Amino acid sequence: MIGMNFEAAKRGFFDRAAVQKSVDKATRKVFSKFGSFVRQRAKTSIRKRKGTSPPGGPPYSHVGLLRKFLFFAYDAERQSVVIGPTLIRSGSQAPKLLEHGGETRLATRRGTKPARYPPRPFMGPAFAAEQPKLPGLWKDSVR
């Protein structure tokens, strides 16, 4: 008969808290890195040019605010990453209109007038381009 100390075996077998902590740490690291990659891809897709970009392509930068205010943040509660532009001015619809297109009203000297914007996506294509790299980021991430 083989003797076995149950307590010693239990200690060395599986430490749930340590494993969960390691997985949470890896998740934060992988998603933060992914957010950084998507943000950088979106920033480089917005090029400085005069005029307006063709519909369906990324917008052109004139002042540089859209590129400057692209951020990412890891949300620990949801274990996800949020990537995109911040509001430049309160109530500004510019980033949303650029990404998805739509209608709004523009202020003029005589009141307002309707304006229609075709989509000029920059975040969606950046996310799609970086998404295939995500499984590689997970490889050997949990230690």
C-alpha positions, 0 to 999 in steps of 0.5 A: 500500500502506498502512503499519501499525505492528502494535505500535501497533495492538496496544497500542490494541486490547484490554487484557485485564487492564484490561477484567477489572479494570473488569468486576470493579470494576463487578460489586462496585459493582452487587452491593453496591448490589443487596445494600443495596437488598434489605437495606433492603427487608427491613428496612422490611417488618419492622414494629414491632407487638404480637402475631404477624404473619399467616402468609405475611407478614413477621414483626413486630418486638418487640425489633428484633434481626432488623431490626438484624442484617440485613447484606449482603456482597460475596463477591469469590471467587464474585462474588456478594452474600450478604444476610440476618440474622446469628445473634443467638445461637449455634445460634439457628434464629429467622431460618431458621424465620421465613423458611421455617417449620418445627419446633423444640423449645422449652425449658420449665421441665419440659424441651422441647416441640415447636413449629411455625412457619408461614413468615413470609418477609421476605428472599425477597419483598424479593429478588423485589421488587428483582430487576427493578431489577438490569438497570438497575444494570448499565447503563453500569456497566463503564467 
